[in-house]
Amino acid sequence: MLKKYIPFLFLTTLFFSACTDTSSLDEIGPVVRLGTPPNITAGPNNLVFEEVNEANTLTPITWSAADFGFSAATTYDVQIDVAGNNFSKPLSLGQTNGLALENLTVFSLNNLLFAQGFPELTPLDFEYRIVATISDEIDALISPTKPLNVTLYEVIIIYPKLHLPGDYQEWDPATEVNVIFSLLSNKKYEGFNYFGIDDAIFKFTDGPSWDVNWGDEEPDGTLDPQGIGNDIPIGGAAGVYFLKCNINSLAYSIEPATMSAFGAATGNEDIGFDYDAENNQLTSTTDLAAGSLQFRANAGEGLILGDNDTNGKLQIDGANISVGAAGNYTINLKILNEAEYKYELIKN
């Protein structure tokens, strides 16, 4: 059985007989024995969601208390992952110091799973578990898993976004074409934007108005609250740029991102894109060989987009995209001002 030790300050004098050796006890303190993990006592096992019931509360998930061998405040994290995935990518349904997760609604769980790319109207096998912790220094106690089958309904996910008004678009914060998104709703935003003029300047606004906005006086990569004369320069030629903005820390970055297709299907040459203003996308018509490709910025390895699920959606550092047959193709790269990056590979 694993043992760990926590320093402990004795406030009273301990008396032992002369024959007792207390030196080792003074050195190591009390023994923490990792004992009994929590055990799920109740919870759902089959859920078929419908939008009409989105406000309904799910059956509470309850569990027995974890026993670490001594009294301490315990935090319980209810985690879910794809069945058989060994919780390599767990999602948290919620944390509590109690022995139940209540008030989990149809909408919140459906939205959480749908936002991860799981399909609607398809029974999906998951597992959930309880992870008990008392300290970063003590190993967690983890419950046995419980199966959960879920069928989702389709939702339109509205992600928080920052607007990017500037001189390149007549300083209009209401323009939905120039925005970046926070996919985790954690005030960390990122995305691609096309600046149509050289040495453009802009600001970040919270919503389609000037009510709350940020610039950068120096500029030094740290945002300053709204004011006059603190416009942010892109510092380069017209084109596509990749932006990150963390409103929690007020740190931001803006980097040129000249996109190309590259891989065996392109003959290992970078195939560039033109900007399609009408559809606010990047497009290219080119000959491709059978093989694979990815999309990358600045003909380098710093920013690569691929498709992990072969579903037309792109992820940073995603997997290679397969080109099944040689031919002439139109490639549409839909990454500008999109919460989820997408592409089309159309054989002409």
C-alpha positions, 0 to 999 in steps of 0.5 A, spaced: 500 500 500 502 506 498 504 511 503 505 518 503 508 523 509 505 530 511 509 534 516 505 535 522 506 540 528 505 537 535 502 542 539 502 538 545 508 534 549 508 527 548 511 522 553 514 515 552 517 510 556 525 511 556 525 505 551 521 508 546 525 510 540 521 517 537 526 519 533 523 516 526 516 519 528 519 526 529 522 525 522 516 523 518 510 525 522 503 521 521 502 516 515 497 518 510 494 511 507 491 511 501 485 507 502 478 507 500 476 511 493 469 513 492 464 509 489 458 511 485 452 510 488 447 513 483 447 516 476 444 516 469 446 510 464 442 512 458 440 519 456 436 521 449 436 528 449 431 532 445 431 540 445 424 541 448 427 538 454 433 542 454 432 545 461 430 539 465 435 537 470 438 530 470 438 524 475 443 527 480 450 523 480 452 521 487 457 517 491 460 515 497 466 519 501 473 517 499 477 515 505 484 518 505 486 515 512 485 522 516 480 527 516 481 533 510 477 537 505 476 533 499 474 535 492 470 531 488 471 532 480 466 528 476 469 526 469 466 523 463 470 520 457 469 516 451 468 509 453 475 505 452 479 511 452 482 510 459 480 517 460 486 520 456 482 526 454 477 527 460 471 532 460 469 535 467 462 535 469 463 539 475 467 539 482 464 539 489 466 538 496 459 534 497 457 527 495 453 529 489 453 533 483 446 536 482 443 541 477 446 538 471 441 540 465 440 536 459 442 543 455 449 543 459 451 536 458 449 536 450 452 543 449 459 540 452 459 534 448 456 537 442 462 542 442 467 537 442 465 535 435 460 528 437 455 527 432 447 528 434 442 523 433 447 517 434 448 513 440 454 514 443 458 510 449 461 514 454 464 512 461 464 517 467 468 517 474 469 520 480 476 523 482 477 525 489 483 529 491 485 533 497 492 536 495 497 536 489 502 532 493 497 526 495 495 521 489 488 522 487 483 516 489 478 514 483 472 511 483 470 505 478 467 507 472 460 507 470 457 507 463 453 512 460 450 512 453 448 519 450 444 521 444 445 528 442 441 533 439 444 538 434 445 545 437 448 552 434 453 553 439 454 561 440 461 562 442 464 568 446 467 573 441 472 579 440 471 584 435 477 587 431 475 594 428 480 598 425 482 603 419 482 597 414 474 596 415 472 603 417 473 602 424 466 599 425 466 594 431 459 591 429 462 588 423 461 580 424 466 579 419 472 581 423 472 577 430 475 572 434 472 567 438 473 563 445 471 556 444 472 554 451 468 561 454 474 562 458 476 569 456 482 566 451 480 568 444 484 566 438 483 566 430 485 568 423 483 575 420 484 578 414 487 585 414 486 588 407 491 594 407 499 595 409 500 597 416 493 596 419 491 598 426 485 596 430 483 595 437 479 589 441 472 590 443 468 586 447 462 586 443 459 590 437 460 597 440 465 601 443 463 600 450 468 596 452 475 596 448 482 595 449 488 598 445 496 598 446 499 604 448 507 602 447 505 597 444 508 591 448 504 586 447 500 587 453 493 591 452 491 597 455 484 599 457 480 604 452 483 610 450 485 615 445 492 613 441 493 606 443 491 603 436 494 596 435 499 596 429 499 589 425 506 591 423 506 588 416 503 588 409 496 586 408 494 579 409 492 574 413 494 574 421 493 569 427 491 573 433 491 571 440 488 575 446 487 573 453 483 578 457 485 575 464 492 577 463 491 582 458 496 579 453 495 578 446 499 576 440 498 578 432 503 574 427 502 574 419 499 567 417 500 566 409 497 560 408 499 554 403 497 547 402 503 542 403 504 535 403 505 529 398 499 531 394 502 537 392 509 534 390 512 537 397 511 544 394 507 550 398 501 551 394 498 558 396 491 561 396 488 567 394 483 571 398 476 571 396 472 577 399 465 575 397 465 569 401 471 571 406 475 565 405 482 563 402 481 559 395 486 555 390 485 551 384 490 547 383 493 540 381 494 535 386 496 528 386 494 522 390 497 522 397 496 527 403 496 534 405 496 539 411 495 547 411 501 551 414 502 558 415 509 561 412 511 555 409 514 553 416 512 548 422 510 553 427 502 553 425 499 547 422 492 545 420 490 538 419 483 534 420 483 529 426 476 526 424 476 526 416 470 531 417 472 537 414 473 540 420 481 543 422 485 543 428 491 546 430 497 540 429 491 536 426 492 529 422 494 529 414 488 530 410 487 524 404 487 526 397 484 519 394 485 521 387 489 525 382 486 531 379 484 538 379 481 541 385 479 547 388 481 548 395 476 553 400 480 554 406 474 557 411 478 559 417 477 567 417 473 569 423 471 562 424 470 559 431 471 552 428 476 552 422 473 548 416 476 546 409 473 544 402 476 539 397 472 539 391 475 535 385 473 539 378 
